[in-house]
């Protein structure tokens, strides 16, 4: 990932999707183009806070009725901070209805675009896919103190699907049962509704 830059629009978008997907346990399809435009994450769905950034997810695989979910991305003290990457991406946007994850021509990113770029950056790592963001982020969260319940809420899993997910990914299972859960992460209160204009700090 060392060859990815903040500056070119496509690199900034790739970097933001990667870090938001990892630390927010997003499914890749939730951050990319969807046939139903109501699922698009827009500028009005972003809320900033002094300790991080909230993203409102209008709908998801487990939320087909558009109840929506707020996902919190904390500020982290290193270059892999998802909150910083997201703020950098939207710094020039001002229209509340503007899509967040777009390319230089204004089009919304697709899963095919992301995977193609991922393959170019990591040609010798074919096992790393878009889904690796969610699995890797879940493993990181457990190693950094998230409890079983916190992880389940962060990943927006039902109880049964979460158990199946753990069984399907041995590395995650090992992390859960081998972690001392020594550190607990707290988040600020969830915003009430998606904003029509984000408050950039």
C-alpha positions as CSV (number, residue, x, y, z in Angstrom):
1,X,0.0,0.0,0.0
2,X,3.1,2.3,0.1
3,X,2.5,3.2,-3.5
4,X,-1.0,4.7,-2.8
5,X,-1.1,8.5,-2.5
6,X,-3.6,10.9,-0.9
7,X,-3.4,13.3,-3.8
8,X,-4.7,11.7,-7.0
9,X,-8.5,11.4,-6.6
10,X,-8.6,7.7,-7.4
11,X,-5.9,6.9,-4.9
12,X,-7.6,9.0,-2.2
13,X,-10.8,7.1,-2.8
14,X,-9.0,3.7,-2.8
15,X,-7.3,4.6,0.5
16,X,-10.4,5.8,2.1
17,X,-12.4,2.7,1.1
18,X,-9.6,0.5,2.4
19,X,-9.3,2.1,5.8
20,X,-13.1,2.7,6.3
21,X,-13.8,-0.9,5.2
22,X,-11.2,-2.3,7.6
23,X,-11.9,-0.2,10.7
24,X,-15.6,0.1,10.1
25,X,-16.1,-3.6,9.1
26,X,-17.9,-2.5,6.0
27,X,-18.8,-4.9,3.2
28,X,-17.1,-3.7,0.1
29,X,-20.5,-3.4,-1.7
30,X,-21.6,-0.9,1.0
31,X,-19.0,1.5,0.0
32,X,-19.3,1.1,-3.8
33,X,-21.9,1.5,-6.5
34,X,-25.3,-0.2,-5.9
35,X,-28.2,-0.4,-8.3
36,X,-30.4,1.1,-5.7
37,X,-29.2,4.7,-5.4
38,X,-30.8,5.1,-2.0
39,X,-27.9,3.0,-0.6
40,X,-25.3,5.4,-1.8
41,X,-23.3,7.0,1.1
42,X,-23.5,10.8,0.5
43,X,-21.9,13.8,2.1
44,X,-25.0,14.3,4.2
45,X,-24.3,10.9,5.8
46,X,-21.0,12.1,7.3
47,X,-20.8,13.6,10.8
48,X,-17.4,14.6,12.3
49,X,-16.5,14.6,16.0
50,X,-13.3,15.6,17.8
51,X,-12.3,12.0,18.3
52,X,-13.4,10.6,15.0
53,X,-16.0,10.4,12.2
54,X,-19.5,8.9,11.9
55,X,-20.7,7.4,8.7
56,X,-24.4,6.7,8.2
57,X,-25.1,3.5,6.3
58,X,-28.6,3.8,4.8
59,X,-29.1,0.1,4.3
60,X,-27.1,-3.2,4.2
61,X,-27.3,-6.9,3.6
62,X,-28.9,-7.2,7.0
63,X,-31.0,-4.1,6.8
64,X,-33.2,-4.3,3.7
65,X,-35.8,-1.9,5.1
66,X,-33.5,1.1,5.4
67,X,-33.5,1.5,9.1
68,X,-29.9,2.6,8.8
69,X,-26.8,2.3,11.0
70,X,-24.2,4.8,12.2
71,X,-20.7,3.4,12.0
72,X,-18.0,5.1,14.0
73,X,-14.4,5.5,12.7
74,X,-12.0,6.7,15.5
75,X,-9.1,9.0,15.0
76,X,-5.9,6.9,15.3
77,X,-2.4,8.1,15.9
78,X,-0.8,6.8,12.7
79,X,-1.0,7.1,9.0
80,X,-3.6,4.4,8.7
81,X,-6.3,6.5,10.4
82,X,-9.7,5.9,8.7
83,X,-11.2,9.2,10.0
84,X,-8.3,11.2,8.5
85,X,-8.6,9.4,5.2
86,X,-12.3,10.0,5.0
87,X,-12.0,13.7,5.8
88,X,-9.2,14.1,3.2
89,X,-11.5,12.5,0.6
90,X,-14.4,14.8,1.2
91,X,-12.5,18.0,1.8
92,X,-13.5,19.5,-1.6
93,X,-17.1,18.4,-1.5
94,X,-19.9,20.7,-0.4
95,X,-23.1,19.4,-1.9
96,X,-25.0,17.3,0.7
97,X,-26.3,14.9,-2.0
98,X,-22.8,14.3,-3.4
99,X,-21.6,10.7,-3.3
100,X,-18.6,10.3,-1.0
101,X,-16.7,7.5,-2.7
102,X,-16.2,8.7,-6.2
103,X,-13.5,8.8,-8.9
104,X,-11.9,11.7,-10.7
105,X,-14.8,11.9,-13.3
106,X,-17.4,12.0,-10.5
107,X,-18.6,8.4,-11.0
108,X,-19.2,6.2,-8.0
109,X,-16.7,3.5,-7.4
110,X,-17.5,-0.1,-8.2
111,X,-16.3,-3.3,-6.6
112,X,-14.7,-4.3,-9.9
113,X,-12.7,-1.0,-9.9
114,X,-11.5,-1.6,-6.3
115,X,-10.5,-5.2,-6.8
116,X,-8.7,-4.4,-10.0
117,X,-6.6,-1.7,-8.2
118,X,-6.1,-4.1,-5.3
119,X,-4.7,-6.8,-7.6
120,X,-2.3,-4.3,-9.2
121,X,-1.0,-3.2,-5.8
122,X,-0.8,-6.7,-4.4
123,X,-0.1,-9.0,-7.4
124,X,1.5,-11.7,-5.2
125,X,-1.4,-11.8,-2.7
126,X,-4.4,-13.2,-4.6
127,X,-6.0,-14.4,-1.4
128,X,-6.5,-10.8,-0.3
129,X,-9.9,-9.7,-1.5
130,X,-12.4,-7.0,-0.8
131,X,-13.9,-9.2,1.9
132,X,-10.5,-9.3,3.6
133,X,-11.2,-5.8,4.9
134,X,-14.1,-7.0,7.0
135,X,-12.3,-10.1,8.3
136,X,-9.0,-8.3,8.9
137,X,-10.8,-5.4,10.7
138,X,-12.7,-7.8,12.9
139,X,-9.5,-9.6,13.9
140,X,-7.8,-6.2,14.6
141,X,-10.7,-5.1,16.8
142,X,-10.5,-8.2,18.9
143,X,-6.8,-7.9,19.4
144,X,-7.3,-4.3,20.5
145,X,-9.8,-4.9,23.2
146,X,-13.3,-5.1,21.6
147,X,-15.5,-7.7,23.3
148,X,-17.6,-10.3,21.5
149,X,-20.7,-8.1,21.9
150,X,-19.0,-5.0,20.7
151,X,-17.6,-6.7,17.7
152,X,-21.0,-8.1,16.8
153,X,-22.6,-4.6,17.0
154,X,-19.7,-3.0,15.0
155,X,-20.0,-5.6,12.2
156,X,-23.8,-5.4,12.3
157,X,-24.3,-9.2,12.6
158,X,-27.3,-11.0,14.1
159,X,-26.3,-13.5,16.8
160,X,-26.7,-16.5,14.5
161,X,-24.9,-15.0,11.5
162,X,-22.0,-13.9,13.7
163,X,-21.4,-17.4,15.0
164,X,-21.4,-18.7,11.5
165,X,-19.0,-15.9,10.5
166,X,-16.5,-16.9,13.2
167,X,-16.6,-20.5,12.2
168,X,-16.0,-19.6,8.6
169,X,-12.8,-17.6,9.5
170,X,-10.4,-19.5,11.8
171,X,-8.1,-16.6,12.3
172,X,-10.9,-14.5,13.7
173,X,-12.0,-17.3,15.9
174,X,-8.5,-17.7,17.3
175,X,-8.3,-13.9,17.9
176,X,-11.5,-13.9,19.8
177,X,-10.7,-16.8,22.1
178,X,-7.1,-15.9,22.6
179,X,-7.6,-12.2,23.3
180,X,-7.3,-10.9,26.9
181,X,-9.7,-8.0,25.9
182,X,-7.5,-5.7,27.9
183,X,-8.6,-2.5,26.3
184,X,-12.1,-1.1,25.8
185,X,-12.8,1.5,23.2
186,X,-15.5,4.0,23.8
187,X,-17.3,6.1,21.2
188,X,-19.3,9.4,21.4
189,X,-23.1,9.3,21.3
190,X,-24.6,8.4,17.9
191,X,-26.0,11.3,15.9
192,X,-29.7,11.5,15.7
193,X,-30.2,11.7,11.9
194,X,-28.1,12.0,8.8
195,X,-27.0,15.6,8.4
196,X,-27.8,17.7,5.4
197,X,-24.5,19.4,5.8
198,X,-21.5,17.8,7.7
199,X,-19.7,19.7,10.3
200,X,-16.0,19.5,9.3
201,X,-13.6,20.0,12.1
